[in-house]
Amino acid sequence: KRATKNAEKRGYKVVDINDINDNGANIAFYKTEIENMELIDDNFVNCCISNCVLNLVPNKLKAFKEIYRVLKDGGNGRLAISDIAMKKSFPNDLNNDIKTYIAGYVNCISGACLVTEYERLLKEAGFREVRLVEKKG
């Protein structure tokens, strides 16, 4: 609802997903499971934005394949992901209790994968031009 309100404040006409033939609409927001976006047709979406979701998804490859499926031009639409990814794995000798504590303390870490794994999964899903941008903070 917040995304819809913000879009309308900026002058966009937001389509009601219950009335997809709404004339004049130039933006739509879909709330759906990222691993199964059956509400959205193939080759339909110009842009997909994921904000701290993919690191929590158990089957990241399935999610990336779904995103690729719904993006226009065979995955050439825009995909923007803001997520937690690791530059290196936890050390093998790190006590499992500590790993569990860290993952439990910050749930996002528990599903985070390596940056190289993100890139591999995106390419395996069909994306050709993958650009990963690190934000330090």
Phi, psi and omega per residue, in radians:
K1 nan -0.626 3.139
R2 -1.139 -0.720 3.138
A3 -1.078 -0.735 3.120
T4 -1.090 -0.809 3.136
K5 -1.079 -0.752 3.133
N6 -1.131 -0.695 3.105
A7 -1.124 -0.761 -3.140
E8 -1.134 -0.651 3.079
K9 -1.033 -0.560 -3.104
R10 -1.593 0.137 3.030
G11 1.617 0.107 3.095
Y12 -1.430 2.517 3.032
K13 -1.645 2.061 -3.067
V14 -1.655 2.269 -3.141
V15 -1.372 2.477 2.995
D16 -1.431 2.094 -3.053
I17 -1.137 -0.233 3.038
N18 -1.419 -0.240 3.120
D19 -2.334 1.232 -3.029
I20 -1.066 -0.332 3.141
N21 -1.568 0.293 3.132
D22 -1.003 1.966 -3.090
N23 -1.171 2.386 3.054
G24 1.552 -0.114 -3.137
A25 -1.259 2.471 3.118
N26 -2.221 0.173 3.092
I27 -2.715 2.560 3.085
A28 -2.508 2.528 3.068
F29 -2.030 2.329 3.116
Y30 -2.080 2.244 3.029
K31 -1.808 1.936 -3.050
T32 -2.649 2.908 3.060
E33 -1.317 2.286 -3.020
I34 -1.222 -0.365 3.098
E35 -1.501 -0.199 -3.103
N36 -2.635 1.550 -3.099
M37 -1.796 0.924 -3.057
E38 -1.119 -0.300 3.077
L39 -1.189 -0.352 -3.018
I40 -1.901 2.271 3.139
D41 -1.207 2.774 3.022
D42 -1.043 2.552 2.982
N43 0.968 0.740 -2.999
F44 -2.010 -0.511 -2.944
V45 -1.745 2.340 3.067
N46 -1.402 -0.602 -3.035
C47 -2.576 2.402 3.066
C48 -2.177 2.226 -3.127
I49 -2.078 2.256 3.089
S50 -2.176 2.082 -3.108
N51 -2.003 1.797 3.117
C52 0.981 0.808 3.106
V53 -2.016 -0.822 -2.971
L54 -1.106 -0.513 3.114
N55 -1.207 -0.295 3.117
L56 -1.678 -0.104 -3.100
V57 -1.478 2.198 -3.129
P58 -1.107 -0.712 -3.086
N59 -1.940 1.447 -3.079
K60 -1.109 -0.661 3.137
L61 -1.075 -0.763 3.114
K62 -1.059 -0.728 3.118
A63 -1.099 -0.807 3.127
F64 -1.095 -0.657 3.105
K65 -1.150 -0.662 3.089
E66 -1.154 -0.749 3.106
I67 -1.076 -0.785 3.124
Y68 -1.039 -0.721 -3.119
R69 -1.073 -0.760 -3.042
V70 -1.451 -0.357 -3.141
L71 -1.238 2.465 3.116
K72 -1.120 2.786 3.046
D73 0.993 0.749 3.076
G74 1.008 0.836 3.094
G75 1.523 0.068 -3.113
N76 -1.504 -0.031 3.010
G77 -1.154 3.098 -3.104
R78 -1.525 2.356 3.034
L79 -2.165 2.145 3.101
A80 -2.105 2.161 -3.129
I81 -2.130 2.211 2.986
S82 -1.998 1.975 -2.971
D83 -2.694 2.946 3.047
I84 -1.666 2.224 3.053
A85 -2.377 2.654 -3.083
M86 -1.783 2.510 3.053
K87 -1.387 -0.498 3.102
K88 -2.584 2.741 -3.129
S89 -1.256 2.809 2.968
F90 -1.026 2.516 3.076
P91 -1.042 2.447 3.140
N92 -1.026 -0.546 -3.089
D93 -1.508 0.036 3.088
L94 -1.194 2.216 -3.104
N95 -0.979 2.338 -3.141
N96 -1.018 -0.582 3.105
D97 -1.097 -0.690 3.123
I98 -1.184 -0.744 3.111
K99 -1.030 -0.785 -3.133
T100 -1.106 -0.732 3.121
Y101 -1.082 -0.840 -3.131
I102 -1.069 -0.831 -3.117
A103 -1.118 -0.672 3.118
G104 -1.225 -0.592 -3.137
Y105 -1.185 -0.706 3.119
V106 -2.250 1.648 -3.055
N107 -0.939 -0.559 -3.103
C108 -1.060 -0.534 -3.124
I109 -1.208 -0.569 -3.034
S110 -1.050 -0.541 3.140
G111 -1.864 0.033 -3.119
A112 -1.183 2.443 3.081
C113 -2.041 3.032 3.131
L114 -1.181 2.604 3.097
V115 -0.968 -0.735 3.131
T116 -1.108 -0.573 3.096
E117 -1.218 -0.704 3.051
Y118 -0.973 -0.861 -3.114
E119 -1.063 -0.789 3.140
R120 -1.072 -0.783 -3.125
L121 -1.123 -0.729 3.107
L122 -1.064 -0.774 3.130
K123 -1.174 -0.678 3.116
E124 -1.132 -0.537 3.111
A125 -1.314 -0.248 3.089
G126 2.124 -0.195 -3.130
F127 -1.188 2.368 -3.071
R128 -1.775 -0.762 -3.097
E129 -1.790 1.536 -3.107
V130 -1.744 2.181 3.113
R131 -2.251 2.051 3.125
L132 -1.783 2.216 -3.095
V133 -2.041 2.158 3.141
E134 -1.527 2.299 3.024
K135 -1.945 2.065 3.129
K136 -1.544 2.429 3.140
G137 -3.051 nan nan
